[in-house]
Amino acid sequence: MSGAVLGARPTDSPDQVTAILGTDFAEDRPYGDTLARDYGLAEFFWVRESPDHPWEGHHFTLQVHRLAYGGGAIVNRGIRDRYGRFDRHLRFDKLRRLLANRGVGLEDVPDANAPAYTLHWQPASQVSVITFRERQWGRPPRRGNRLVGDVNSISSSMTAGQVAWNRARYGPRDA
């Protein structure tokens, strides 16, 4: 877990990210001070003080849950070219095992969305992983739906301060 997508970092400008991921994106500017670009699986977000200021990278999120519905077709071509085929589900246990084999550990972090989701954090890269852990009561699974144990999303950057805040706020819940 490098904290980047094909070298695009959460702090990069919109032009830098587009130079890496390409021009096939949907753009959203819900407010004058925020910008989001959706590259399929990857979304990048920026903020700025005013229209006179440059965009500052805020974070990116890999919307892994989208694989359950769109499969590998929703994955940006550059990412597919680098990593190959994508399954409809990324199991958290598999991700954790692959990272452990590379000497990369994840810490469990208490979170407001427990027990339906669990939050995990990689301190060196400041990457967080949210995992789907419990189906909402009364909601039957739909075709292509997420499975309990699937990775929901992977994001960067989550700071040590944010992790400390979560731990103080939500306590020692099982993650």
C-alpha positions in Angstrom: 0.0 0.0 0.0 1.8 3.0 -1.3 -0.8 5.7 -0.7 -0.9 6.5 -4.4 -2.8 5.2 -7.5 -0.3 4.5 -10.3 1.9 7.2 -8.8 -1.0 9.7 -8.4 -0.9 11.0 -4.8 -3.8 12.5 -2.9 -1.9 15.8 -2.8 -1.4 16.0 -6.6 -3.2 18.7 -8.6 -6.1 17.8 -10.9 -3.8 18.1 -13.9 -1.2 15.8 -12.4 -3.8 13.1 -11.7 -5.3 13.4 -15.1 -1.8 13.1 -16.7 -1.5 9.7 -14.9 -5.1 8.4 -15.1 -6.2 9.9 -18.3 -9.1 12.2 -19.5 -11.9 9.6 -19.1 -13.5 10.9 -15.9 -16.7 12.4 -14.6 -16.3 15.7 -12.8 -18.4 17.1 -10.0 -18.1 20.5 -8.4 -20.9 20.5 -5.8 -19.6 23.8 -4.3 -17.1 26.4 -5.6 -14.5 25.2 -3.2 -14.6 21.4 -3.9 -13.8 19.3 -6.9 -14.2 15.6 -7.4 -13.1 13.5 -10.4 -14.4 10.0 -10.8 -12.1 7.7 -12.9 -14.3 4.6 -12.4 -12.8 2.7 -9.5 -10.7 5.7 -8.3 -12.0 9.0 -7.2 -9.8 12.0 -6.4 -10.9 15.1 -4.3 -9.6 18.6 -4.1 -10.4 21.8 -2.1 -9.5 25.5 -2.5 -10.1 28.6 -0.5 -11.7 30.6 -3.3 -11.8 30.6 -7.1 -8.6 32.7 -7.1 -6.7 29.9 -5.3 -5.3 26.7 -6.8 -6.8 23.3 -6.1 -5.2 21.4 -3.2 -5.3 17.6 -3.2 -7.4 16.3 -0.3 -7.8 12.5 -0.7 -8.6 9.7 -3.0 -10.9 6.7 -2.6 -10.9 3.4 -4.5 -14.6 2.5 -4.6 -13.9 -1.2 -4.5 -17.6 -2.0 -3.8 -18.4 -0.9 -7.4 -16.7 -4.1 -8.6 -19.7 -6.1 -7.4 -21.9 -4.3 -9.8 -19.8 -3.4 -12.7 -16.9 -5.8 -12.5 -13.6 -4.9 -14.1 -15.3 -2.7 -16.7 -15.5 0.1 -14.2 -11.8 0.1 -13.6 -9.7 2.8 -15.3 -7.7 1.4 -18.3 -4.4 2.4 -16.8 -5.1 0.5 -13.6 -6.3 -2.5 -15.6 -3.2 -2.4 -17.8 -1.0 -2.4 -14.7 -2.9 -4.9 -12.5 -4.8 -7.0 -15.0 -8.3 -8.5 -14.4 -10.4 -7.5 -11.4 -12.8 -9.9 -9.7 -16.2 -8.7 -8.6 -15.2 -9.1 -4.9 -12.0 -8.2 -3.0 -12.1 -10.2 0.2 -10.6 -8.4 3.2 -9.0 -11.6 4.5 -7.2 -12.0 1.1 -6.0 -8.4 1.1 -4.7 -8.6 4.7 -2.9 -11.9 3.9 -1.3 -10.4 0.7 -0.2 -7.3 2.6 1.2 -9.4 5.5 3.2 -11.5 3.0 4.9 -8.2 1.9 5.5 -7.2 5.5 2.7 -4.6 5.6 0.4 -4.7 8.5 -3.0 -3.1 9.1 -4.3 -1.8 12.4 -7.9 -2.1 13.4 -9.5 1.2 14.2 -12.8 1.7 16.0 -15.4 3.5 13.8 -18.8 5.0 13.9 -20.1 2.6 11.3 -19.4 -0.6 13.3 -20.5 -3.3 13.3 -21.8 -3.0 9.7 -18.4 -1.8 8.5 -14.9 -2.1 10.0 -12.1 0.3 9.6 -8.4 -0.6 9.2 -5.3 1.6 8.8 -1.8 1.3 7.4 0.3 3.8 9.3 3.3 4.2 7.0 1.1 4.9 3.9 -1.8 6.5 5.8 -4.2 4.3 3.8 -7.5 3.2 5.3 -9.6 0.2 4.3 -13.3 -0.1 5.1 -14.7 -3.6 5.0 -18.4 -4.6 4.8 -19.1 -6.8 7.8 -22.8 -7.0 8.4 -25.8 -6.8 6.1 -28.4 -4.3 7.2 -31.4 -6.0 8.8 -34.3 -6.6 6.5 -32.5 -5.8 3.3 -32.1 -8.9 1.1 -29.0 -9.2 -1.1 -29.4 -8.0 -4.7 -27.8 -9.4 -7.8 -24.2 -8.5 -7.8 -24.4 -7.2 -4.3 -21.5 -7.0 -1.9 -20.7 -9.9 0.3 -20.0 -9.8 4.0 -16.1 -9.7 4.2 -15.7 -7.7 1.0 -13.5 -4.6 1.0 -15.8 -1.6 0.5 -13.2 1.1 -0.1 -9.6 2.0 0.2 -8.7 5.7 0.9 -5.7 7.9 1.5 -4.8 9.8 3.5 -5.9 9.0 7.0 -3.6 10.7 9.5 -2.4 9.4 12.9 -4.4 12.3 14.4 -7.6 11.0 12.8 -7.0 7.5 14.1 -6.3 8.8 17.6 -9.6 10.8 17.4 -11.5 7.7 16.3 -10.0 5.7 19.1 -10.9 8.4 21.7 -14.4 8.9 20.3 -15.4 5.3 19.6 -13.3 3.4 22.2 -12.0 -0.1 22.1 -14.9 -1.6 20.0 -14.1 -4.7 18.1 -12.9 -3.6 14.7 
